[in-house]
Amino acid sequence: MKVKKHNHHTLLITNLIALTALVFASIPVSAQTGAEGTPTPAPFNRLAADSPVYLPLIFRPAPPDLVVGGFEITQATQNLSNTVSLVAGKSTLVRVYVQTDGDVAIQGVHVSLSGTRNGSQLNGSPISAGPKSVTKSWSRGDLNTSFNFSLPSEWLLGTVTLQIRLDPNNAISEGSETNNLSTTVANFNNVPALDVKVVPIQYNDPRSGLTFPPAGSNYLAPGLVRMYPINSAAVTRREYISWSQNLAIDTNWQNLLSRIATLKQTDNAPEARIYYGLVPLRDDSGNVWFRSGVAGIGYVGYRASVGLADLSPYIDGSEIANHEIGHNLGRSHAPCGVSGDPNFPYAGGLIGQFGLRVDLMQLFDPAIYADIMGYCEPVWISDYTYQALFNNQVAVGASPQTSQPVVPSLLVRAALLDDGTVQLEPAYAFTGRPDPLPADSDYFLELVDESGVPVASYPLLVMRAEEETFVFRSINTMVRLPDQPFTGLRITEKGQLAAQRSMSPVSQRAQAMPSLHMSVQGAVLDWGEAATPAVVRYRQDGEETWTTLAVDYLGGSIDLDPQALPPGILHFEIILADQIGSALTLDWENTR
């Protein structure tokens, strides 16, 4: 029931009358005996000076007061200072924590939330929550103690002013009404969709002799959007590749990662695109090759990684992908189960703040859940990691596909072994996108003429991937070819020669036109240089990106499946290793 509020002057007069009556009722009365022995009251003015007078103390406690104890605007994680950036278009929950200064709980409390943009009220405003019981305390760990508001999609853009109002219907008598209104500004930032190109892998397990076909990837986008500071993930698939090296051995994971990075280069993919190699676990008969060991690997700061596919409930492919792609977006390990980022702010690699899966309204306790970038379970994402991923995606994710022009380039690859050896791999000269180069490096690439004099020099980015049992360092860089002729390349470390490789003009034999003919199995692309490693790729008419069919391929011919290739005019290119001007081309119309 609503309590009527009285005029202050009326209350004062009423209280004075009541107090006067009580005073007179409390004065003791002395008696005199009349002639007939009946008592008569003593007159008031004969009251003894030392007669006691009792004045009762009347205390009217002030009504309790409702106040906003705090609030948070969360999309996956947040702190009470609300410093974690918000993403435009991403599902958002506002949690308002209300408390009272009284010892008795206040029942039936409502709270409203209004939203405006540029002074204009937003559709659906205000939103109401309640009724709830409010006490002197609240807990971030209990969704039932907060007033929760799911923001409408129209509110999740640009700068929005949010106004929190306690007891909007003025149904509760309070000690003060002046503190029932709180205002904050929420900035919803545009973040590019995460661009992920899945590289399906057909794994030919050399131990069992079994073939494990490419796995599905439908789970990747929802898992990334739930946890990452993005509102969408554009996950597409390229043509699968075959892999036959034993993945029970750590170094073969490193080799596979290097291959995925090379595919990104030879496909002419943009810098912002993540190439994610997806390793299957189960074959068509239900056999599983994996028992334990490395489940994924990714470069830190370079957008290429590899991980096991989902095999719920045994293998969570979404967690693996979120971890490895986190490396690609610049994150080192959280220090839990592995040495990690020395700047990680929370002991034990825990998430530090309450996390929230908005779609399920599921809270993640920071005393229990570890950061996704560590090796502990269970996992969610810390505000530290979330903000860092946001910063990286805003900076790199918006890079246009044509950020680097397509020019004559040289792909240089090397593994930096633990013993200090630099192991150079075949180099390929073709039209591609040169990589951004660091300002300085311990490692330099020099292109030299026949006298050994450098004609061009480039600082090299050292790519790093870390797992629990090893650190893998490599070079996988595309540089622009110089105008001057050169006959070799060499890599120096701190000014000292570390590795070198000869380059030569394409041979007369290799200049022969490749051919393509149909066979019983489909089609055969033949170029004849069986002993020379080659990159084989194709693109559709009018496209800039390529699909690489093979890297470091020996044999001089390759079988094609027309049904697996897109229809129409296809432009094929065969690039021979360690030869300049070696790209052999062929146009073919696939009528399937």
VOGU-3710 file (C-alpha; in Angstrom, 3 decimals, decimal comma):
1> mkvkkhnhht> 0,000/0,000/0,000  1,278/3,434/-0,876  1,971/5,728/2,078  0,522/9,234/1,791  3,068/11,950/2,463  1,860/14,721/4,853  2,496/18,404/4,957  5,452/19,149/7,293  3,515/21,861/9,211  0,572/19,528/9,860
11> llitnlialt> 2,931/16,889/11,209  4,593/19,421/13,533  1,291/20,658/15,083  -0,017/17,141/15,522  3,153/16,006/17,241  3,143/19,046/19,619  -0,457/18,396/20,688  0,332/14,773/21,383  3,436/15,710/23,345  1,522/18,275/25,511
21> alvfasipvs> -1,131/15,737/26,399  1,483/13,262/27,453  3,246/15,836/29,636  0,110/16,711/31,576  -0,845/13,113/31,949  2,517/12,452/33,536  2,395/15,177/36,293  1,866/13,559/39,754  -1,117/14,974/41,701  -1,105/15,668/45,546
31> aqtgaegtpt> -4,415/15,491/47,451  -6,045/17,372/50,387  -8,775/16,044/52,682  -11,985/17,996/52,847  -14,254/18,462/55,870  -16,121/15,330/55,119  -12,928/13,433/54,695  -13,204/13,303/50,929  -10,108/14,106/49,002  -10,033/17,213/46,852
41> papfnrlaad> -7,517/17,861/44,107  -4,777/20,275/44,868  -4,764/23,323/42,646  -2,188/23,324/39,895  -0,336/26,333/41,221  0,395/24,570/44,459  2,528/21,916/42,756  5,683/21,412/44,766  8,787/22,742/43,144  10,535/19,459/43,570
51> spvylplifr> 7,699/17,319/42,203  8,955/15,025/39,441  7,741/15,540/35,871  8,101/12,685/33,366  8,587/13,604/29,698  8,628/10,518/27,396  11,213/10,401/24,542  9,423/9,931/21,260  11,652/8,586/18,379  10,344/8,265/14,854
61> pappdlvvgg> 12,974/6,399/12,717  13,593/7,709/9,223  12,323/5,477/6,402  14,981/3,264/4,763  16,779/4,516/1,670  17,334/2,722/-1,655  20,602/3,391/-3,489  22,416/2,035/-6,545  25,369/0,088/-5,158  26,871/-0,495/-8,589
71> feitqatqnl> 26,140/-1,649/-12,112  27,907/-3,352/-14,993  27,294/-3,473/-18,729  28,527/-6,864/-19,872  28,726/-8,814/-23,113  30,987/-11,608/-21,840  33,034/-10,005/-19,066  33,140/-6,658/-17,292  34,387/-4,927/-14,147  32,501/-2,574/-11,853
81> sntvslvagk> 34,364/0,385/-13,316  32,931/-0,595/-16,714  36,233/-0,058/-18,498  35,939/-3,117/-20,786  35,026/-1,952/-24,286  31,579/-2,710/-25,681  30,936/-4,092/-29,173  28,174/-2,740/-31,390  25,478/-5,283/-32,154  26,609/-7,811/-29,537
91> stlvrvyvqt> 24,060/-9,133/-27,022  24,344/-7,041/-23,871  23,113/-7,361/-20,299  23,004/-4,486/-17,814  23,157/-5,649/-14,194  22,057/-3,084/-11,584  22,908/-3,718/-7,932  20,520/-2,041/-5,461  20,913/-1,889/-1,688  19,195/-0,317/1,330
101> dgdvaiqgvh> 20,690/1,357/4,365  18,223/-0,356/6,674  18,480/-3,670/8,481  15,131/-4,886/7,190  14,727/-6,073/3,602  12,511/-3,921/1,379  10,056/-5,972/-0,613  8,579/-5,272/-4,018  11,341/-3,056/-5,431  11,214/-2,166/-9,118
111> vslsgtrngs> 13,926/-0,537/-11,259  13,640/0,983/-14,715  16,276/1,570/-17,397  15,879/4,227/-20,083  18,016/4,756/-23,154  18,547/7,840/-25,290  20,764/8,675/-28,240  21,449/12,319/-29,105  18,677/13,305/-26,728  16,015/11,126/-28,368
121> qlngspisag> 14,435/8,284/-26,440  15,074/4,833/-27,905  12,362/2,369/-28,799  11,399/0,091/-25,936  12,446/2,648/-23,338  12,042/2,417/-20,403  12,624/-1,253/-19,563  11,408/-2,447/-16,164  12,793/-5,123/-13,863  11,400/-6,437/-10,585
131> pksvtkswsr> 9,827/-6,825/-8,171  12,710/-7,987/-6,015  13,605/-7,947/-2,357  16,474/-5,573/-1,568  18,794/-5,857/1,443  21,912/-4,108/2,683  24,163/-6,237/0,447  24,299/-7,740/-3,045  26,522/-10,194/-4,871  27,888/-10,190/-8,401
141> gdlntsfnfs> 27,942/-13,962/-8,142  24,164/-14,244/-7,953  22,051/-13,156/-10,905  19,019/-13,133/-8,625  20,381/-10,261/-6,529  20,779/-7,905/-9,485  18,148/-6,189/-11,591  18,931/-7,479/-15,099  18,167/-5,730/-18,378  18,718/-7,290/-21,810
151> lpsewllgtv> 19,208/-4,339/-24,118  17,166/-4,166/-27,358  19,211/-4,450/-30,561  18,429/-0,822/-31,485  20,284/0,321/-28,367  23,513/-1,498/-29,267  24,917/1,142/-31,617  26,997/4,257/-31,114  26,785/6,335/-27,945  23,809/5,628/-25,713
161> tlqirldpnn> 22,914/7,400/-22,461  21,475/4,945/-19,940  19,380/6,193/-17,021  18,733/3,911/-14,054  15,752/4,851/-11,866  14,933/3,154/-8,574  11,293/2,833/-7,500  10,061/4,532/-10,703  6,431/4,429/-9,522  7,269/6,042/-6,165
171> aisegsetnn> 5,671/3,124/-4,339  8,145/2,922/-1,475  8,599/5,469/1,310  12,290/6,392/1,459  14,500/8,606/3,552  15,617/10,359/0,386  14,318/10,371/-3,162  17,213/12,444/-4,535  19,541/9,471/-5,047  17,142/7,270/-7,014
181> lsttvanfnn> 18,527/8,301/-10,396  21,872/7,233/-11,913  23,103/8,030/-15,414  25,942/6,549/-17,466  27,101/6,661/-21,071  27,697/3,414/-23,006  29,809/3,488/-26,167  29,165/0,602/-28,546  32,145/0,277/-30,881  32,141/-1,074/-34,413
191> vpaldvkvvp> 34,378/-4,140/-34,553  35,030/-5,953/-37,847  33,682/-9,474/-38,176  36,363/-12,066/-37,494  37,399/-13,486/-40,876  38,274/-17,191/-40,548  39,198/-19,423/-43,457  39,009/-23,058/-42,400  41,585/-25,325/-44,017  40,000/-28,787/-43,789
201> iqyndprsgl> 42,588/-31,513/-43,385  42,339/-35,111/-44,531  44,607/-36,901/-42,083  46,297/-40,064/-43,272  47,475/-41,576/-39,994  50,789/-43,368/-40,694  50,512/-45,462/-37,513  47,153/-47,103/-38,220  46,997/-46,657/-41,971  43,521/-45,175/-41,556
211> tfppagsnyl> 42,285/-42,077/-43,359  40,330/-39,494/-41,386  38,205/-37,289/-43,663  37,819/-33,524/-43,183  35,682/-32,559/-40,192  32,779/-30,148/-39,983  33,286/-26,616/-38,723  29,785/-25,299/-38,006  30,557/-24,928/-34,302  33,396/-22,453/-34,801
221> apglvrmypi> 31,455/-19,222/-35,417  29,021/-19,540/-32,472  31,853/-20,392/-30,087  33,916/-17,401/-31,169  31,002/-14,951/-30,982  29,996/-16,107/-27,488  33,421/-15,451/-25,994  35,208/-12,939/-28,228  34,639/-9,152/-28,503  32,913/-9,518/-31,879
231> nsaavtrrey> 29,295/-9,694/-32,976  29,901/-12,008/-35,925  32,468/-14,379/-37,379  32,668/-14,982/-41,120  33,803/-18,612/-41,212  34,332/-20,061/-44,687  36,027/-23,216/-45,943  38,638/-23,675/-48,624  39,564/-26,881/-50,438  40,968/-29,544/-48,127
241> iswsqnlaid> 44,605/-30,603/-47,967  46,053/-34,019/-47,152  48,518/-34,560/-44,307  50,443/-37,773/-43,682  53,023/-36,833/-41,033  52,510/-38,452/-37,627  50,722/-35,915/-35,407  51,672/-37,846/-32,301  55,053/-36,098/-32,771  55,303/-32,438/-31,760
251> tnwqnllsri> 57,542/-31,354/-34,629  54,972/-32,540/-37,160  52,429/-30,133/-35,641  55,024/-27,427/-36,236  55,392/-28,544/-39,842  51,622/-28,512/-40,309  51,390/-24,992/-38,858  54,102/-23,832/-41,237  52,147/-25,350/-44,132  48,980/-23,500/-43,121
261> atlkqtdnap> 50,926/-20,216/-43,005  52,369/-20,950/-46,449  48,879/-21,589/-47,827  47,814/-18,184/-46,562  50,717/-16,647/-48,458  50,283/-18,559/-51,703  46,505/-18,023/-51,642  47,225/-14,252/-51,568  44,953/-13,988/-48,518  44,603/-10,627/-46,734
271> eariyyglvp> 46,483/-9,987/-43,511  43,302/-9,880/-41,418  42,140/-13,357/-42,444  42,822/-16,222/-40,044  43,825/-19,497/-41,665  42,733/-22,267/-39,324  43,775/-25,841/-40,079  41,106/-28,236/-38,808  42,422/-31,700/-37,907  39,790/-34,474/-37,874
281> lrddsgnvwf> 39,577/-37,003/-35,051  37,117/-39,657/-36,207  36,834/-41,651/-39,406  33,642/-42,921/-41,024  33,804/-46,146/-38,964  34,083/-44,312/-35,649  37,817/-44,871/-35,157  39,661/-42,105/-33,275  43,397/-41,614/-33,721  44,049/-39,088/-30,924
291> rsgvagigyv> 44,713/-40,190/-27,333  46,715/-37,364/-25,782  49,302/-34,750/-26,663  49,232/-31,523/-28,639  45,678/-30,492/-29,520  46,506/-27,279/-31,368  49,159/-24,705/-32,155  49,041/-21,098/-33,311  51,428/-18,278/-34,083  51,393/-15,368/-31,639
301> gyrasvglad> 50,461/-12,254/-33,588  50,288/-13,911/-37,029  46,905/-15,144/-38,186  47,517/-18,834/-38,844  46,818/-21,741/-36,499  45,843/-25,411/-36,309  43,562/-27,321/-33,951  41,702/-30,550/-33,394  38,102/-30,670/-34,523  35,242/-30,958/-32,069
311> lspyidgsei> 34,528/-34,396/-30,629  32,113/-33,577/-27,830  32,038/-34,430/-25,023  35,645/-35,650/-25,151  37,327/-32,885/-27,150  35,930/-29,341/-27,122  36,887/-28,056/-30,547  35,452/-24,630/-29,768  37,754/-24,139/-26,772  40,759/-25,272/-28,828
321> anheighnlg> 39,928/-22,837/-31,634  39,304/-19,946/-29,241  42,671/-20,607/-27,585  44,714/-20,913/-30,790  43,016/-18,006/-32,545  43,650/-15,994/-29,365  47,350/-16,530/-30,064  46,823/-15,269/-33,622  45,340/-12,072/-32,169  48,485/-11,457/-30,149
331> rshapcgvsg> 47,850/-13,218/-26,845  50,493/-15,260/-25,049  49,533/-17,939/-22,554  47,775/-17,108/-19,309  49,938/-18,463/-16,459  47,937/-21,547/-15,535  49,442/-24,934/-16,261  52,065/-23,234/-18,422  54,450/-20,302/-18,140  52,801/-17,285/-19,660
341> dpnfpyaggl> 52,290/-13,572/-20,012  54,218/-11,835/-17,204  51,726/-8,964/-17,281  48,674/-11,159/-16,738  46,938/-9,442/-13,795  45,328/-12,368/-11,954  47,108/-15,036/-9,931  46,833/-18,556/-11,246  45,636/-17,416/-14,649  42,065/-16,982/-13,365
351> igqfglrvdl> 39,547/-14,753/-15,125  39,565/-12,127/-12,358  36,053/-10,766/-13,024  32,686/-12,470/-13,263  32,090/-13,740/-16,777  28,704/-14,177/-18,397  27,403/-16,240/-21,265  24,561/-13,933/-22,207  22,574/-16,389/-24,304  22,258/-18,819/-21,392
361> mqlfdpaiya> 22,440/-16,281/-18,551  25,282/-18,371/-17,143  27,767/-16,798/-14,732  31,426/-17,796/-14,475  32,976/-17,447/-11,025  36,429/-15,773/-11,094  37,537/-17,964/-8,198  36,920/-21,094/-10,273  37,237/-20,296/-13,975  40,607/-19,911/-15,695
371> dimgycepvw> 41,361/-17,753/-18,708  40,944/-19,334/-22,146  44,624/-18,668/-22,913  45,873/-20,972/-20,135  45,948/-24,751/-19,739  43,525/-25,076/-16,817  39,855/-26,066/-16,698  37,108/-24,905/-16,619  37,614/-21,860/-18,842  36,068/-18,564/-19,767
381> isdytyqalf> 37,714/-15,267/-20,764  39,203/-12,617/-18,499  38,585/-8,912/-18,957  42,344/-8,580/-19,589  42,312/-11,001/-22,522  38,966/-9,750/-23,832  40,160/-6,135/-24,009  43,411/-7,161/-25,707  41,510/-9,156/-28,339  39,243/-6,153/-28,888
391> nnqvavgasp> 42,236/-3,863/-29,450  43,844/-6,288/-31,900  40,712/-6,917/-33,937  39,951/-3,210/-34,213  43,520/-2,529/-35,396  44,102/-5,528/-37,682  40,670/-6,913/-38,485  39,720/-3,900/-40,554  42,694/-4,285/-42,890  41,261/-4,314/-46,412
401> qtsqpvvpsl> 42,034/-7,206/-48,711  44,021/-4,872/-50,916  46,057/-3,342/-48,079  49,187/-4,547/-49,866  49,364/-4,401/-53,680  49,864/-7,564/-55,694  53,403/-7,320/-57,072  56,268/-9,664/-58,022  57,312/-11,152/-54,694  59,502/-13,784/-53,093
411> lvraallddg> 58,275/-16,182/-50,411  61,060/-17,039/-47,972  60,584/-19,726/-45,313  62,887/-21,013/-42,600  62,677/-22,936/-39,345  64,761/-21,569/-36,470  65,818/-24,713/-34,640  66,573/-25,007/-30,940  70,297/-25,536/-31,593  70,523/-22,185/-33,402
421> tvqlepayaf> 70,422/-23,662/-36,888  68,442/-21,815/-39,549  66,854/-24,379/-41,855  65,936/-22,735/-45,150  63,098/-24,239/-47,185  62,498/-23,866/-50,947  61,781/-20,274/-51,970  59,120/-19,264/-54,478  58,943/-16,186/-56,714  55,422/-15,238/-57,818
431> tgrpdplpad> 52,919/-12,416/-57,848  51,700/-11,874/-54,301  51,228/-9,460/-51,422  54,410/-8,509/-49,557  54,126/-8,649/-45,778  54,592/-5,651/-43,500  58,179/-5,800/-42,247  59,461/-4,935/-38,772  61,563/-1,807/-38,294  64,471/-3,958/-37,137
441> sdyflelvde> 65,256/-7,586/-36,419  68,047/-9,951/-35,417  67,397/-11,714/-38,706  67,788/-10,171/-42,163  67,182/-11,476/-45,645  69,776/-10,465/-48,237  69,323/-11,013/-51,955  72,774/-11,162/-53,550  74,174/-11,001/-57,076  76,609/-13,509/-58,577
451> sgvpvasypl> 79,492/-11,711/-56,827  77,829/-12,110/-53,441  77,022/-8,417/-53,163  73,616/-7,677/-51,626  71,195/-5,957/-53,988  68,378/-5,844/-51,423  68,034/-6,359/-47,672  64,918/-6,898/-45,528  64,419/-7,214/-41,745  62,521/-10,436/-41,045
461> lvmraeeetf> 59,663/-11,041/-38,661  60,284/-14,068/-36,448  57,013/-15,923/-35,920  56,595/-17,719/-32,598  54,293/-20,486/-31,459  54,342/-21,842/-27,909  52,861/-24,960/-26,419  53,369/-26,664/-23,094  56,314/-28,769/-24,252  58,004/-26,589/-26,879
471> vfrsintmvr> 58,532/-23,195/-28,496  58,508/-23,081/-32,292  60,116/-20,163/-34,133  60,056/-19,702/-37,861  60,239/-17,215/-40,714  57,475/-17,126/-43,303  57,737/-13,827/-45,135  56,777/-12,460/-48,522  59,041/-9,637/-49,739  58,891/-7,515/-52,844
481> lpdqpftglr> 61,348/-8,549/-55,534  64,000/-5,926/-56,349  64,445/-4,534/-59,834  68,089/-5,683/-59,884  68,883/-9,296/-60,814  70,046/-11,650/-58,049  71,312/-15,209/-57,939  70,961/-16,173/-54,319  69,479/-15,408/-50,944  70,946/-15,608/-47,491
491> itekgqlaaq> 69,700/-15,099/-43,961  71,908/-13,430/-41,393  71,526/-13,486/-37,628  72,978/-10,444/-35,878  75,132/-9,799/-38,920  76,449/-13,370/-39,213  75,577/-15,725/-42,057  73,047/-18,295/-40,852  71,794/-19,931/-44,069  71,852/-19,437/-47,819
501> rsmspvsqra> 70,211/-20,769/-50,954  70,847/-20,344/-54,692  68,299/-18,865/-57,070  68,377/-19,244/-60,836  66,410/-18,181/-63,901  63,806/-20,690/-65,005  65,262/-23,418/-67,223  64,367/-23,752/-70,890  62,760/-27,119/-70,179  60,607/-25,693/-67,417
511> qampslhmsv> 59,372/-22,986/-69,746  57,391/-25,581/-71,676  53,644/-25,048/-71,604  51,858/-27,190/-68,998  48,990/-29,357/-70,187  45,748/-30,678/-68,779  44,013/-33,815/-70,005  41,094/-35,870/-68,806  41,569/-39,304/-67,265  39,432/-42,066/-65,831
521> qgavldwgea> 39,816/-40,529/-62,377  39,089/-36,997/-63,559  41,809/-34,678/-64,886  45,606/-34,509/-64,821  47,636/-31,292/-64,784  51,140/-31,986/-66,121  54,201/-29,713/-66,247  57,023/-32,261/-66,400  59,527/-31,000/-63,784  59,233/-34,052/-61,530
531> atpavvryrq> 62,343/-33,400/-59,421  61,688/-29,720/-58,670  59,405/-28,760/-55,772  56,459/-26,705/-56,926  53,473/-24,699/-55,711  50,299/-25,455/-57,657  47,378/-23,062/-57,372  44,335/-21,830/-59,273  41,917/-18,937/-59,183  38,566/-18,270/-60,709
541> dgeetwttla> 38,182/-15,716/-63,449  38,227/-12,157/-62,068  39,343/-13,055/-58,515  42,501/-11,876/-56,752  42,809/-14,683/-54,223  43,980/-18,152/-55,160  43,381/-21,669/-53,898  46,651/-23,513/-53,436  46,436/-27,214/-54,260  49,982/-28,220/-53,312
551> vdylggsidl> 53,159/-26,811/-51,741  56,669/-28,271/-52,188  55,068/-30,791/-54,499  57,226/-33,294/-56,393  56,243/-35,400/-59,370  55,587/-32,988/-62,229  51,860/-33,741/-62,456  48,837/-33,660/-60,176  45,423/-35,292/-60,317  42,396/-33,016/-60,207
561> dpqalppgil> 38,784/-33,755/-59,364  36,600/-31,542/-61,575  33,631/-32,113/-59,248  35,603/-30,591/-56,375  36,646/-27,571/-58,446  34,349/-24,626/-59,174  32,799/-24,501/-62,650  33,887/-21,969/-65,241  37,225/-20,606/-66,390  40,054/-21,526/-63,989
571> hfeiiladqi> 43,526/-20,009/-64,175  46,217/-22,484/-63,059  49,724/-21,513/-62,005  52,695/-23,785/-61,317  55,552/-22,047/-59,489  58,899/-23,868/-59,417  61,117/-23,608/-56,345  64,271/-21,453/-56,277  63,687/-20,129/-59,789  62,912/-16,566/-60,828
581> gsaltldwen> 60,184/-16,070/-63,397  59,111/-19,698/-63,103  55,318/-19,313/-62,968  53,805/-21,600/-65,602  50,208/-20,815/-66,458  47,256/-22,604/-67,984  43,616/-21,585/-68,438  41,005/-24,326/-68,380  37,230/-24,313/-68,475  35,754/-26,728/-65,993
591> tr> 32,464/-27,976/-67,372  32,399/-30,809/-64,797
//
